[in-house]
């Protein structure tokens, strides 16, 4: 799920407060609310691999 601007940081904090441990927050200098390439895609793939046990 992708959220805009400060909403996503607040949502990440909210999820952590409810006990979701696999929450990460990354900000990138460019890309706006889109997935940043290539670093954002690499971070997304690494997160999925780590949380799905691959």
C-alpha distance matrix in Angstrom:
0.0 3.8 6.7 10.3 13.1 14.4 12.0 9.4 12.4 13.7 10.7 11.0 14.7 14.4 12.7 15.5 18.0 17.3 18.0 14.7 16.2 13.7 11.7 12.1 12.2 13.4 14.9 16.6 19.6 18.6 15.9 14.8 11.2 11.1 10.7 14.1 16.6 18.0 17.1 13.3 13.4 16.0 14.1 11.1 13.9 15.8 13.2 12.8 16.6 17.3 15.4 16.5 20.0 20.7
3.8 0.0 3.8 6.9 9.7 11.6 9.8 7.4 10.7 12.5 10.4 10.9 14.5 14.8 13.9 16.4 19.0 18.9 19.8 16.7 17.9 15.4 12.7 12.2 11.1 11.5 12.2 13.6 16.4 15.3 12.5 11.1 7.4 7.9 8.2 11.6 14.6 16.4 15.5 11.7 12.6 15.5 13.7 11.3 14.6 16.5 14.4 14.7 18.4 19.1 17.7 19.1 22.4 22.8
6.7 3.8 0.0 3.8 6.7 8.3 6.2 4.8 8.5 9.8 8.4 9.9 12.9 13.2 13.3 15.9 17.8 18.3 19.7 17.2 18.6 16.7 13.5 13.0 11.1 11.8 11.8 13.7 16.0 15.2 12.8 10.4 6.9 9.1 10.5 13.2 16.7 18.7 17.5 13.9 15.5 18.2 16.1 14.3 17.9 19.4 17.0 17.8 21.5 21.7 20.2 22.1 25.3 25.9
10.3 6.9 3.8 0.0 3.8 6.5 5.8 5.9 8.9 10.4 10.3 12.0 14.4 15.1 15.9 18.2 19.9 20.8 22.5 20.2 21.4 19.7 16.2 15.1 12.4 12.4 11.2 12.7 14.1 13.3 11.2 8.1 5.3 8.7 11.0 13.1 16.8 19.0 17.9 14.7 16.8 19.6 17.7 16.5 20.2 21.6 19.6 20.8 24.3 24.5 23.4 25.4 28.4 28.9
13.1 9.7 6.7 3.8 0.0 3.8 5.5 6.1 7.4 9.3 10.5 11.7 13.5 14.9 16.3 17.9 19.5 21.1 22.7 20.7 21.5 20.1 16.4 14.7 11.5 11.2 9.3 11.1 12.1 12.1 11.1 7.8 6.7 10.4 12.3 13.5 17.3 19.3 17.7 15.0 17.8 20.1 17.9 17.5 21.3 22.2 20.3 22.1 25.4 25.2 24.4 26.8 29.5 30.1
14.4 11.6 8.3 6.5 3.8 0.0 3.8 5.4 5.3 6.2 8.5 10.0 10.8 12.3 14.4 15.7 16.8 18.7 20.5 19.1 20.0 19.2 15.4 14.2 11.0 11.7 10.4 13.0 14.2 15.0 14.5 11.4 10.3 13.8 15.3 16.4 20.2 22.0 19.8 17.1 20.1 22.0 19.3 19.0 22.8 23.2 21.0 23.0 26.2 25.5 24.5 27.2 29.9 30.8
12.0 9.8 6.2 5.8 5.5 3.8 0.0 3.8 5.6 5.2 6.0 8.6 10.0 10.3 12.2 14.3 15.2 16.6 18.7 17.2 18.8 18.0 14.4 14.0 11.5 13.0 12.5 15.2 16.9 17.2 16.0 12.9 10.7 13.9 15.4 17.3 21.0 22.9 21.0 17.8 20.2 22.4 19.6 18.6 22.4 23.0 20.4 21.9 25.4 24.8 23.2 25.7 28.7 29.8
9.4 7.4 4.8 5.9 6.1 5.4 3.8 0.0 3.8 5.4 4.9 6.1 8.6 9.6 10.4 12.3 14.1 15.3 16.8 14.7 15.9 14.7 11.1 10.4 8.1 9.8 10.1 13.0 15.5 15.9 14.5 12.1 9.5 12.1 12.8 14.8 18.4 19.9 17.9 14.6 16.9 18.9 16.0 15.0 18.7 19.3 16.6 18.2 21.6 21.0 19.6 22.1 25.0 26.1
12.4 10.7 8.5 8.9 7.4 5.3 5.6 3.8 0.0 3.8 5.4 5.1 6.4 8.7 10.0 10.8 12.6 14.6 15.8 14.2 14.8 14.1 10.4 9.3 6.6 8.8 9.2 12.7 15.1 16.3 15.8 13.6 11.9 14.6 14.8 16.0 19.5 20.8 18.1 15.3 18.1 19.4 16.2 15.9 19.6 19.5 16.8 19.1 22.1 21.0 19.8 22.8 25.3 26.6
13.7 12.5 9.8 10.4 9.3 6.2 5.2 5.4 3.8 0.0 3.8 5.4 5.1 6.1 8.7 10.0 10.6 12.6 14.6 13.8 15.1 15.2 11.7 11.7 9.8 12.4 12.9 16.4 18.6 19.8 19.1 16.5 14.5 17.4 17.9 19.5 23.1 24.4 21.8 18.9 21.4 22.8 19.5 18.9 22.5 22.3 19.4 21.3 24.5 23.1 21.5 24.4 27.0 28.7
10.7 10.4 8.4 10.3 10.5 8.5 6.0 4.9 5.4 3.8 0.0 3.8 5.3 4.9 6.2 8.6 9.7 10.7 12.7 11.3 13.2 13.0 9.7 10.7 9.7 12.7 13.9 17.2 19.9 20.6 19.3 17.0 14.3 16.7 16.9 19.0 22.5 23.7 21.4 18.1 20.1 21.6 18.4 17.1 20.5 20.7 17.4 18.8 22.2 21.0 19.0 21.6 24.5 26.2
11.0 10.9 9.9 12.0 11.7 10.0 8.6 6.1 5.1 5.4 3.8 0.0 3.8 5.4 5.2 6.3 8.7 10.1 11.0 9.1 10.2 9.8 6.3 7.1 6.7 10.2 12.3 15.8 18.8 19.9 19.0 17.3 14.9 16.7 16.2 17.9 21.1 21.9 19.2 16.2 18.2 19.2 15.7 14.8 18.1 17.7 14.4 16.3 19.4 17.9 16.1 19.1 21.6 23.4
14.7 14.5 12.9 14.4 13.5 10.8 10.0 8.6 6.4 5.1 5.3 3.8 0.0 3.8 5.5 5.2 6.3 8.9 10.1 9.6 10.6 11.5 8.5 9.4 9.0 12.5 14.2 18.0 20.7 22.3 21.8 19.8 17.8 20.0 19.7 21.1 24.3 25.0 22.1 19.4 21.6 22.3 18.6 18.2 21.4 20.6 17.3 19.4 22.2 20.2 18.5 21.7 23.9 26.0
14.4 14.8 13.2 15.1 14.9 12.3 10.3 9.6 8.7 6.1 4.9 5.4 3.8 0.0 3.8 5.4 5.1 6.5 9.0 9.0 11.2 12.4 9.9 11.9 11.9 15.5 17.2 20.8 23.6 24.7 23.8 21.6 19.0 21.3 21.2 23.1 26.4 27.3 24.6 21.6 23.5 24.4 20.9 19.8 22.9 22.4 18.9 20.4 23.4 21.6 19.2 22.1 24.7 27.0
12.7 13.9 13.3 15.9 16.3 14.4 12.2 10.4 10.0 8.7 6.2 5.2 5.5 3.8 0.0 3.8 5.4 5.2 6.6 5.5 8.1 9.1 7.2 10.1 11.2 14.9 17.3 20.8 24.0 25.0 23.7 22.0 19.2 20.9 20.2 22.3 25.2 25.9 23.3 20.2 21.6 22.4 18.9 17.5 20.3 19.8 16.1 17.2 20.1 18.3 15.7 18.5 21.1 23.5
15.5 16.4 15.9 18.2 17.9 15.7 14.3 12.3 10.8 10.0 8.6 6.3 5.2 5.4 3.8 0.0 3.8 5.3 5.2 5.0 6.1 8.2 6.7 9.4 10.9 14.7 17.4 21.0 24.1 25.7 24.9 23.5 21.1 22.7 21.7 23.3 26.0 26.4 23.4 20.7 22.4 22.5 18.8 18.1 20.7 19.5 15.9 17.6 20.0 17.6 15.4 18.6 20.6 23.2
18.0 19.0 17.8 19.9 19.5 16.8 15.2 14.1 12.6 10.6 9.7 8.7 6.3 5.1 5.4 3.8 0.0 3.8 5.5 7.3 9.1 11.8 10.5 13.0 14.1 17.8 20.1 23.8 26.8 28.3 27.6 25.8 23.4 25.4 24.8 26.4 29.4 29.9 26.9 24.2 25.9 26.3 22.6 21.8 24.4 23.3 19.7 21.3 23.7 21.2 18.9 21.9 23.9 26.7
17.3 18.9 18.3 20.8 21.1 18.7 16.6 15.3 14.6 12.6 10.7 10.1 8.9 6.5 5.2 5.3 3.8 0.0 3.8 5.9 8.8 11.4 11.0 14.2 15.8 19.6 22.1 25.7 28.8 30.0 28.9 27.2 24.4 26.0 25.3 27.4 30.2 30.7 28.0 25.1 26.3 26.8 23.2 21.9 24.2 23.3 19.6 20.5 23.0 20.8 17.9 20.5 22.7 25.7
18.0 19.8 19.7 22.5 22.7 20.5 18.7 16.8 15.8 14.6 12.7 11.0 10.1 9.0 6.6 5.2 5.5 3.8 0.0 3.8 5.8 9.1 9.7 13.1 15.4 19.2 22.1 25.6 29.0 30.3 29.3 28.0 25.4 26.6 25.4 27.2 29.7 29.9 27.0 24.4 25.4 25.4 21.8 20.7 22.6 21.3 17.6 18.6 20.7 18.1 15.3 18.0 19.8 23.0
14.7 16.7 17.2 20.2 20.7 19.1 17.2 14.7 14.2 13.8 11.3 9.1 9.6 9.0 5.5 5.0 7.3 5.9 3.8 0.0 3.8 5.8 6.5 10.2 12.9 16.5 19.7 23.0 26.5 27.6 26.4 25.3 22.6 23.5 22.0 24.0 26.3 26.4 23.7 21.0 21.8 21.9 18.4 17.1 18.9 17.9 14.1 15.0 17.2 14.9 12.0 14.8 16.9 19.8
16.2 17.9 18.6 21.4 21.5 20.0 18.8 15.9 14.8 15.1 13.2 10.2 10.6 11.2 8.1 6.1 9.1 8.8 5.8 3.8 0.0 3.8 5.7 8.8 12.0 15.4 18.8 22.0 25.6 27.0 26.2 25.5 23.1 23.8 21.9 23.3 25.4 25.1 22.2 19.9 20.8 20.2 16.7 16.0 17.6 15.8 12.3 13.8 15.4 12.6 10.3 13.6 15.0 18.0
13.7 15.4 16.7 19.7 20.1 19.2 18.0 14.7 14.1 15.2 13.0 9.8 11.5 12.4 9.1 8.2 11.8 11.4 9.1 5.8 3.8 0.0 3.8 6.6 10.2 13.1 16.8 19.6 23.3 24.4 23.4 23.1 20.7 20.9 18.7 20.2 22.0 21.7 18.9 16.6 17.2 16.6 13.2 12.3 13.8 12.2 8.6 10.1 12.0 9.5 7.3 10.8 12.6 15.1
11.7 12.7 13.5 16.2 16.4 15.4 14.4 11.1 10.4 11.7 9.7 6.3 8.5 9.9 7.2 6.7 10.5 11.0 9.7 6.5 5.7 3.8 0.0 3.8 6.9 10.2 13.6 16.7 20.3 21.4 20.5 19.9 17.5 18.2 16.3 17.8 20.1 20.2 17.3 14.7 16.0 15.9 12.3 11.5 14.0 12.8 9.3 11.3 13.8 11.8 10.1 13.5 15.6 17.6
12.1 12.2 13.0 15.1 14.7 14.2 14.0 10.4 9.3 11.7 10.7 7.1 9.4 11.9 10.1 9.4 13.0 14.2 13.1 10.2 8.8 6.6 3.8 0.0 3.8 6.6 10.2 13.2 16.8 18.2 17.7 17.4 15.6 16.1 14.1 15.0 17.3 17.3 14.1 11.8 13.6 13.4 9.6 9.7 12.6 11.3 8.4 11.3 13.7 11.9 11.3 14.7 16.6 17.9
12.2 11.1 11.1 12.4 11.5 11.0 11.5 8.1 6.6 9.8 9.7 6.7 9.0 11.9 11.2 10.9 14.1 15.8 15.4 12.9 12.0 10.2 6.9 3.8 0.0 3.8 6.8 10.2 13.6 15.2 14.9 14.3 12.9 14.0 12.6 13.1 15.9 16.3 13.2 10.8 13.4 13.8 10.2 10.7 14.1 13.3 11.0 13.9 16.5 15.1 14.8 18.0 20.0 20.9
13.4 11.5 11.8 12.4 11.2 11.7 13.0 9.8 8.8 12.4 12.7 10.2 12.5 15.5 14.9 14.7 17.8 19.6 19.2 16.5 15.4 13.1 10.2 6.6 3.8 0.0 3.8 6.7 10.2 11.9 12.0 12.1 11.4 12.2 10.4 10.1 12.8 13.2 10.0 8.0 11.3 11.7 8.5 9.9 13.3 12.7 11.4 14.5 16.8 15.9 16.4 19.3 21.1 21.4
14.9 12.2 11.8 11.2 9.3 10.4 12.5 10.1 9.2 12.9 13.9 12.3 14.2 17.2 17.3 17.4 20.1 22.1 22.1 19.7 18.8 16.8 13.6 10.2 6.8 3.8 0.0 3.8 6.8 8.8 9.5 9.4 9.7 11.0 10.1 9.1 12.3 13.2 10.4 8.8 12.5 13.4 11.0 12.4 15.9 15.7 14.9 17.7 20.0 19.5 20.0 22.8 24.6 24.7
16.6 13.6 13.7 12.7 11.1 13.0 15.2 13.0 12.7 16.4 17.2 15.8 18.0 20.8 20.8 21.0 23.8 25.7 25.6 23.0 22.0 19.6 16.7 13.2 10.2 6.7 3.8 0.0 3.8 5.5 7.1 8.1 9.6 10.1 9.2 6.9 9.7 10.7 8.4 7.8 11.5 12.5 11.2 12.9 16.0 16.2 16.2 18.8 20.9 20.9 21.8 24.3 26.0 25.5
19.6 16.4 16.0 14.1 12.1 14.2 16.9 15.5 15.1 18.6 19.9 18.8 20.7 23.6 24.0 24.1 26.8 28.8 29.0 26.5 25.6 23.3 20.3 16.8 13.6 10.2 6.8 3.8 0.0 3.8 7.0 8.1 10.9 11.6 11.5 8.9 11.2 12.4 10.8 10.9 14.4 15.5 14.6 16.5 19.4 19.7 19.9 22.5 24.5 24.6 25.6 28.0 29.7 29.0
18.6 15.3 15.2 13.3 12.1 15.0 17.2 15.9 16.3 19.8 20.6 19.9 22.3 24.7 25.0 25.7 28.3 30.0 30.3 27.6 27.0 24.4 21.4 18.2 15.2 11.9 8.8 5.5 3.8 0.0 3.8 5.8 9.0 9.0 9.6 7.0 9.2 11.2 10.7 10.4 13.3 15.2 15.0 16.2 19.0 20.0 20.3 22.4 24.6 25.2 26.1 28.1 30.0 29.1
15.9 12.5 12.8 11.2 11.1 14.5 16.0 14.5 15.8 19.1 19.3 19.0 21.8 23.8 23.7 24.9 27.6 28.9 29.3 26.4 26.2 23.4 20.5 17.7 14.9 12.0 9.5 7.1 7.0 3.8 0.0 3.8 6.2 5.4 6.6 5.2 7.9 10.5 10.7 9.3 11.7 14.3 14.3 14.6 17.4 19.1 19.2 20.7 23.2 24.2 24.7 26.4 28.7 27.8
14.8 11.1 10.4 8.1 7.8 11.4 12.9 12.1 13.6 16.5 17.0 17.3 19.8 21.6 22.0 23.5 25.8 27.2 28.0 25.3 25.5 23.1 19.9 17.4 14.3 12.1 9.4 8.1 8.1 5.8 3.8 0.0 3.8 5.5 8.1 8.0 11.3 13.9 13.6 11.5 14.0 16.8 16.1 16.0 19.3 20.8 20.2 21.8 24.7 25.4 25.4 27.3 29.8 29.3
11.2 7.4 6.9 5.3 6.7 10.3 10.7 9.5 11.9 14.5 14.3 14.9 17.8 19.0 19.2 21.1 23.4 24.4 25.4 22.6 23.1 20.7 17.5 15.6 12.9 11.4 9.7 9.6 10.9 9.0 6.2 3.8 0.0 3.8 6.7 8.4 11.9 14.5 14.0 11.1 13.1 16.2 15.1 14.2 17.7 19.5 18.4 19.5 22.7 23.5 23.0 24.8 27.6 27.4
11.1 7.9 9.1 8.7 10.4 13.8 13.9 12.1 14.6 17.4 16.7 16.7 20.0 21.3 20.9 22.7 25.4 26.0 26.6 23.5 23.8 20.9 18.2 16.1 14.0 12.2 11.0 10.1 11.6 9.0 5.4 5.5 3.8 0.0 3.8 6.1 9.0 11.7 12.0 9.1 10.4 13.8 13.5 12.4 15.4 17.7 17.1 17.9 20.9 22.2 22.0 23.3 26.0 25.4
10.7 8.2 10.5 11.0 12.3 15.3 15.4 12.8 14.8 17.9 16.9 16.2 19.7 21.2 20.2 21.7 24.8 25.3 25.4 22.0 21.9 18.7 16.3 14.1 12.6 10.4 10.1 9.2 11.5 9.6 6.6 8.1 6.7 3.8 0.0 3.8 6.4 8.7 8.8 5.7 6.6 10.1 10.0 8.9 11.7 14.0 13.8 14.7 17.4 18.8 19.0 20.3 22.8 21.9
14.1 11.6 13.2 13.1 13.5 16.4 17.3 14.8 16.0 19.5 19.0 17.9 21.1 23.1 22.3 23.3 26.4 27.4 27.2 24.0 23.3 20.2 17.8 15.0 13.1 10.1 9.1 6.9 8.9 7.0 5.2 8.0 8.4 6.1 3.8 0.0 3.8 6.1 6.2 4.5 6.5 9.2 9.5 9.9 12.4 14.2 14.7 16.2 18.3 19.6 20.4 21.9 23.9 22.8
16.6 14.6 16.7 16.8 17.3 20.2 21.0 18.4 19.5 23.1 22.5 21.1 24.3 26.4 25.2 26.0 29.4 30.2 29.7 26.3 25.4 22.0 20.1 17.3 15.9 12.8 12.3 9.7 11.2 9.2 7.9 11.3 11.9 9.0 6.4 3.8 0.0 2.9 5.3 5.5 5.8 8.0 9.8 10.5 11.9 13.8 15.3 16.4 18.0 19.7 21.1 22.1 23.8 22.1
18.0 16.4 18.7 19.0 19.3 22.0 22.9 19.9 20.8 24.4 23.7 21.9 25.0 27.3 25.9 26.4 29.9 30.7 29.9 26.4 25.1 21.7 20.2 17.3 16.3 13.2 13.2 10.7 12.4 11.2 10.5 13.9 14.5 11.7 8.7 6.1 2.9 0.0 3.8 5.7 5.5 6.2 8.7 10.1 10.8 12.3 14.3 15.6 16.6 18.3 20.2 21.1 22.4 20.5
17.1 15.5 17.5 17.9 17.7 19.8 21.0 17.9 18.1 21.8 21.4 19.2 22.1 24.6 23.3 23.4 26.9 28.0 27.0 23.7 22.2 18.9 17.3 14.1 13.2 10.0 10.4 8.4 10.8 10.7 10.7 13.6 14.0 12.0 8.8 6.2 5.3 3.8 0.0 3.8 5.5 5.0 6.1 8.5 9.9 10.4 12.1 14.3 15.3 16.3 18.2 19.7 20.9 19.4
13.3 11.7 13.9 14.7 15.0 17.1 17.8 14.6 15.3 18.9 18.1 16.2 19.4 21.6 20.2 20.7 24.2 25.1 24.4 21.0 19.9 16.6 14.7 11.8 10.8 8.0 8.8 7.8 10.9 10.4 9.3 11.5 11.1 9.1 5.7 4.5 5.5 5.7 3.8 0.0 3.8 5.4 5.1 6.1 8.6 9.8 10.5 12.3 14.2 15.2 16.4 18.0 19.8 18.7
13.4 12.6 15.5 16.8 17.8 20.1 20.2 16.9 18.1 21.4 20.1 18.2 21.6 23.5 21.6 22.4 25.9 26.3 25.4 21.8 20.8 17.2 16.0 13.6 13.4 11.3 12.5 11.5 14.4 13.3 11.7 14.0 13.1 10.4 6.6 6.5 5.8 5.5 5.5 3.8 0.0 3.8 5.4 5.0 6.2 8.5 9.8 10.6 12.3 14.1 15.4 16.3 18.0 16.5
16.0 15.5 18.2 19.6 20.1 22.0 22.4 18.9 19.4 22.8 21.6 19.2 22.3 24.4 22.4 22.5 26.3 26.8 25.4 21.9 20.2 16.6 15.9 13.4 13.8 11.7 13.4 12.5 15.5 15.2 14.3 16.8 16.2 13.8 10.1 9.2 8.0 6.2 5.0 5.4 3.8 0.0 3.8 5.4 5.2 6.1 8.6 10.0 10.6 12.2 14.2 15.3 16.3 14.6
14.1 13.7 16.1 17.7 17.9 19.3 19.6 16.0 16.2 19.5 18.4 15.7 18.6 20.9 18.9 18.8 22.6 23.2 21.8 18.4 16.7 13.2 12.3 9.6 10.2 8.5 11.0 11.2 14.6 15.0 14.3 16.1 15.1 13.5 10.0 9.5 9.8 8.7 6.1 5.1 5.4 3.8 0.0 3.8 5.5 5.1 6.1 8.7 9.9 10.4 12.1 14.0 15.3 14.4
11.1 11.3 14.3 16.5 17.5 19.0 18.6 15.0 15.9 18.9 17.1 14.8 18.2 19.8 17.5 18.1 21.8 21.9 20.7 17.1 16.0 12.3 11.5 9.7 10.7 9.9 12.4 12.9 16.5 16.2 14.6 16.0 14.2 12.4 8.9 9.9 10.5 10.1 8.5 6.1 5.0 5.4 3.8 0.0 3.8 5.5 5.2 6.3 8.7 9.9 10.7 12.0 14.1 13.4
13.9 14.6 17.9 20.2 21.3 22.8 22.4 18.7 19.6 22.5 20.5 18.1 21.4 22.9 20.3 20.7 24.4 24.2 22.6 18.9 17.6 13.8 14.0 12.6 14.1 13.3 15.9 16.0 19.4 19.0 17.4 19.3 17.7 15.4 11.7 12.4 11.9 10.8 9.9 8.6 6.2 5.2 5.5 3.8 0.0 3.8 5.4 5.2 6.1 8.6 10.0 10.4 11.9 10.4
15.8 16.5 19.4 21.6 22.2 23.2 23.0 19.3 19.5 22.3 20.7 17.7 20.6 22.4 19.8 19.5 23.3 23.3 21.3 17.9 15.8 12.2 12.8 11.3 13.3 12.7 15.7 16.2 19.7 20.0 19.1 20.8 19.5 17.7 14.0 14.2 13.8 12.3 10.4 9.8 8.5 6.1 5.1 5.5 3.8 0.0 3.8 5.5 5.1 6.1 8.6 9.9 10.5 9.4
13.2 14.4 17.0 19.6 20.3 21.0 20.4 16.6 16.8 19.4 17.4 14.4 17.3 18.9 16.1 15.9 19.7 19.6 17.6 14.1 12.3 8.6 9.3 8.4 11.0 11.4 14.9 16.2 19.9 20.3 19.2 20.2 18.4 17.1 13.8 14.7 15.3 14.3 12.1 10.5 9.8 8.6 6.1 5.2 5.4 3.8 0.0 3.8 5.5 5.1 6.0 8.3 9.9 10.1
12.8 14.7 17.8 20.8 22.1 23.0 21.9 18.2 19.1 21.3 18.8 16.3 19.4 20.4 17.2 17.6 21.3 20.5 18.6 15.0 13.8 10.1 11.3 11.3 13.9 14.5 17.7 18.8 22.5 22.4 20.7 21.8 19.5 17.9 14.7 16.2 16.4 15.6 14.3 12.3 10.6 10.0 8.7 6.3 5.2 5.5 3.8 0.0 3.8 5.5 5.3 5.7 8.2 8.1
16.6 18.4 21.5 24.3 25.4 26.2 25.4 21.6 22.1 24.5 22.2 19.4 22.2 23.4 20.1 20.0 23.7 23.0 20.7 17.2 15.4 12.0 13.8 13.7 16.5 16.8 20.0 20.9 24.5 24.6 23.2 24.7 22.7 20.9 17.4 18.3 18.0 16.6 15.3 14.2 12.3 10.6 9.9 8.7 6.1 5.1 5.5 3.8 0.0 3.8 5.6 5.3 5.8 4.8
17.3 19.1 21.7 24.5 25.2 25.5 24.8 21.0 21.0 23.1 21.0 17.9 20.2 21.6 18.3 17.6 21.2 20.8 18.1 14.9 12.6 9.5 11.8 11.9 15.1 15.9 19.5 20.9 24.6 25.2 24.2 25.4 23.5 22.2 18.8 19.6 19.7 18.3 16.3 15.2 14.1 12.2 10.4 9.9 8.6 6.1 5.1 5.5 3.8 0.0 3.8 5.6 5.4 6.3
15.4 17.7 20.2 23.4 24.4 24.5 23.2 19.6 19.8 21.5 19.0 16.1 18.5 19.2 15.7 15.4 18.9 17.9 15.3 12.0 10.3 7.3 10.1 11.3 14.8 16.4 20.0 21.8 25.6 26.1 24.7 25.4 23.0 22.0 19.0 20.4 21.1 20.2 18.2 16.4 15.4 14.2 12.1 10.7 10.0 8.6 6.0 5.3 5.6 3.8 0.0 3.8 5.6 7.9
16.5 19.1 22.1 25.4 26.8 27.2 25.7 22.1 22.8 24.4 21.6 19.1 21.7 22.1 18.5 18.6 21.9 20.5 18.0 14.8 13.6 10.8 13.5 14.7 18.0 19.3 22.8 24.3 28.0 28.1 26.4 27.3 24.8 23.3 20.3 21.9 22.1 21.1 19.7 18.0 16.3 15.3 14.0 12.0 10.4 9.9 8.3 5.7 5.3 5.6 3.8 0.0 3.8 5.8
20.0 22.4 25.3 28.4 29.5 29.9 28.7 25.0 25.3 27.0 24.5 21.6 23.9 24.7 21.1 20.6 23.9 22.7 19.8 16.9 15.0 12.6 15.6 16.6 20.0 21.1 24.6 26.0 29.7 30.0 28.7 29.8 27.6 26.0 22.8 23.9 23.8 22.4 20.9 19.8 18.0 16.3 15.3 14.1 11.9 10.5 9.9 8.2 5.8 5.4 5.6 3.8 0.0 3.8
20.7 22.8 25.9 28.9 30.1 30.8 29.8 26.1 26.6 28.7 26.2 23.4 26.0 27.0 23.5 23.2 26.7 25.7 23.0 19.8 18.0 15.1 17.6 17.9 20.9 21.4 24.7 25.5 29.0 29.1 27.8 29.3 27.4 25.4 21.9 22.8 22.1 20.5 19.4 18.7 16.5 14.6 14.4 13.4 10.4 9.4 10.1 8.1 4.8 6.3 7.9 5.8 3.8 0.0
